Amino acid sequence: MKVLMLHGINHNMFGKRDPVQYGTITLDQIDARLSDLATSLDVEIESFQTNYEGAMCERIHQAYLEGTNAVLINAGAWTHYSYGIRDALAILTVPVVEIHMSNIHAREAFRHHSVFADVVRGQISGFGVESYLLGLRTAVTAACHDRG
């Protein structure tokens, strides 16, 4: 089983950016934790980060063409306004799990709305790096269930 982890805008700055909301964990450390869990679940995981919306859409298209079995996405601020990424995610026929480290519903009002909500299987937020690990477990379980 192949899972794709999509990291969005500004995530390359984890560990430096707003430690109150995101802690001090770096993107490389998040990816290492995901990789360790993926190994224990006997799945492959690939992580991709970009600060360019078009590149994110192209990577989603590539996931569709490659037959990726599940997708995790923390799109950062794009979650709240990127209809381009939303439409790219809608192309996918596999489980997509939206992830946020912070509790977006306890933050600024504009963060309370996800334009992805109607095209993803669900959303996990507010648990820091654990949101990613919960997301991976959820995506794998959903993909196995969908396969029958």
N, C-alpha and C positions, 0 to 999 in steps of 0.2 A: 504494500500500500504506500502511495506517495501523497504527502501532505505538503502544501505550500504555505509558508508564513509570510505575509505581506506586512511590512513596516512602512508607515507613511512619513509624512513631512515632519522634519525636525527630530525624528527619532534617533538619528545619528548623534544627537546631542544629549541623549540620556546619560545620566551621571554628572552632567554639568548644568542641565536645564531644570529649574524650579524643583529643587529637591524636596520641598514640602509636599508637592503633588506626586512626584515621580520617584522619590528616593534617590539613592546614589548609585544604583545598579546601572551598568552600561549596556548598550545594545549587544555587544559581544558576550557579556555575561548572561543576558536573557537568552540569546541563541544557544549558548552552551547548555543552559538548563533545559531548553527545549530538546536539544540533541540527545542529552542523557535520557530524558523521559521517552523520546522516540525510540531509542535503542531498547529500552526495557519493554516498550509496547510492540516491538518488532515491526516498526514502520520507518520509512525514510522521511526525513523532513529537509526541506530547502528553505532558507530564509532569503528574502529580498527586501532591500530598503532603497527608497528613492525620495528625493525632494521635488520630483517632477511628475505632475499629474498624468501627462501623456505616457511616460514610461511605466507608471503604475497600470494604466489601462492596457498597454501592450503586454505587460507581464501576465495580466489576467487572461488576455486572449491566448497567449502562449500556453497557459495552464489548461485551458479548454482543449487546445489542439494536442497537447501532450497526454491527455487522459488522466490528469491529476485527480486523486480520489477525494480530497477534501481541501478546503482553504480556510486559513485563519487570517483575519485582517484587523490590524489596528491602524487605521488610516489617519489618526490624529485629527487635526482640525478639518480635514477633507470630509470626515464623517458627517459634518453638519451642513455642508453645502455643495459637495461635488456630485452633481447629477451625471457627469461623465463616468466617474468611477462606479456609481450606482448602476448605470446602464451596462457597464462592462461586467459587473458582478451578476447581473440578471441573465447574462448569457450562460453562465455556469449551470450545470445540471447536477452538481455534487453539493454536499453540505458545506455551507459557508458560516463560520462563526465569527461574529464581531467581538473584538476584545478592546478593553480600555484598562489601563493601570489604575487610574483614579475613578472615583465615583462621579461620573459625568452629571448625574442627577442632583448632586450636592454642590455643584459649581455654578458658574455663570449661566444665566437663562438660555443663551444661545447654544450651550453645550447639551441641553436636555433633549434636543431633537436629533435623530439620526435619519438621514435621507436613505440609508441602507436598510432600515428596519423591515421594509416589506419584501426584501429579496434575500435576507439572511435567515438561517435557521434559528438563531438566537443571539443574545448579547450577554457578555460577562464583563462586569466592570467593578472596580473598587477594591480589588484584592492585590494590587501591586503585581509583582512577577507571577504570583499564584494565578492571576487571571489568565496568563498565557498557558500555564500548565493545565488548568481546568478546561480551557478552550481546546487544547490538544486532545485531552481525554474525551471530551464531548464530541469533537469532530470525528475521531476514530470510531467511537461507538456508533455515531450516526451513519458513517460510511459503511460500517459492517452491517448495520441494520438494513440500510438501503439496498445492499447487495443481496440480501436474503439470507 
